[in-house]
Amino acid sequence: MPNVDERSDWQAVTARSLAYLCLQNSDLKNDTLTTRAKFLMGLGLSTADAAAILNTTPASLYELFRQARNAKGGKRGSKKRARRR
């Protein structure tokens, strides 16, 4: 009988495989990288696991998330600068 560590490893492999299959069978497989990463992370995968499935690095996903977050805000701080001068 396998020990607990071996069972945990296989459960992780199974979880990653199922997440990959869910992504491939969803409408998101042709969507942006950030959308696919958020989908995989919503299924419970870590950023590193999602990056491995998407054939990228965790650092690039963090950068894409940062860019997406900053793009939503528009020009931040421009009014404060104008008031200071």
N, C-alpha and C positions, 0 to 999 in steps of 0.2 A: 504494500500500500504506500502511495507517495506521501511524503511529509507535507506539512502545511506550506512551506516555502515553494515547493514545486507546484502545488495546486494554485497558489496565488499567482505564480508566473503564468500558468496556462489560462487562468481567468483573465488576466490582463491582456494576453494575446487574443483571446476570444472577444473581449470587449473592443479592442482596437479593430479587429476584423469586422465585427458587426457595425461599428461606426463607419468604417470605410464603405461597406455595402449599403448602408443607409444613405450615405452621401451620393454614391453612384446611382441609386435608384430614386433620388429626389430631383426636384426641379432646379436645385442649386448647383448641380455639377458644372454648369457653364457660367455661373455667376462670378462675382468678384472674389478675390482671395480672402478679403476680410469677412465677407458674408459666409463663405464656406468654413473659415476658421471659427467664427462665432457659433455656427451650427454644430461643429464638432465639439467645441468646448461646452456647449449647452447639453450635449449628450454625456458630459462628465469627463472628457479627456483633458489632460493638462495641455498647456500651450506647447510644450516640447513634443508631445505625442501628436497634436494637431499639425504642427509644423512638419513632422516626419511624414505624415500621411499626405500632406500637400506639397511635399518635396521642396521645402524651404527651411529657414532657420527660425528659432524662436525670436531672435533679435529682430529679424525683418518683420515678423508679425507684430511685435511690440511697436515698431516704427510705423507700420501701416495703421495700427489702432490709434497711435498718437496723431498722425496726420488726419485721420478721419474725424477724431474728436476736435481738433483745432479748426478744421474746415467748417464745422457746424456753427462755430461762434462768430464768424466774420471778423471784423476789425475789433479786437479787444484792446482796451487801454488807450485808444487814440483820443478819446474825450478827456481822459485824465491828463494826458500830456499837454493838450491844448489849454487846459485850465491852469496848469503849473506855470506856463510861460507868460 
